[in-house]
Amino acid sequence: MDKINGDSINQKVRVAFAINLFAQKTVSLEKAAELSGETLFDFMKILKEQGLPWGEYTEEHLLQDERL
């Protein structure tokens, strides 16, 4: 599934726009998927194909996990 290089030009633009907004942390993962016209799962796969992480595990998360 290569949504950046396949499908119609409109879909390519939607996906590229959503990826850009997500990468800039302007919108959430869920909102970016919605804007792209893809399911959340498919949008996560697209991000993976583009080499972009869809989740962050920060030092704060690590500290929270260590407290459990």
Number of C-alpha atoms within 10 A of each C-alpha: 10 11 20 17 10 10 11 11 11 9 17 17 14 21 24 16 15 24 23 14 17 20 17 10 11 12 16 15 20 16 15 27 23 16 17 22 15 18 14 16 10 15 23 20 17 21 16 12 14 12 9 14 11 15 8 7 7 9 9 9 10 10 10 10 9 8 6 5
